[in-house]
Amino acid sequence: MNFGNLGFTEILMIVVVVLLLFGAKRLPEIGSSFGRGIREFKKSLTDVNEEITKPARTERLSQPAANMETRAEEEARPEPKRLLN
């Protein structure tokens, strides 16, 4: 088990210091909140990615529908009365 340049002894020392600082009771709370934070971060990245790709697709799809709506409004609108001939 080797994380970058950290060996087993260095990782063990870090774990001991963390246990001394926070205590055994608080470690599960810290771990769960850290996991929740990572999940929310991943979810926000996914949402941002979807928002970036989604408008390009919906814009292309919504343009013909918008054109049809304006045509229907123009056809349904009566011709204005003329005041002067």
Buried (B, 14 or more C-beta within 10 A) or exposed (E): EEEEEEEEEEEEEEEEEEEEEEEEEEEEEEEEEEEEEEEEEEEEEEEEEEEEEEEEEEEEEEEEEEEEEEEEEEEEEEEEEEEEE
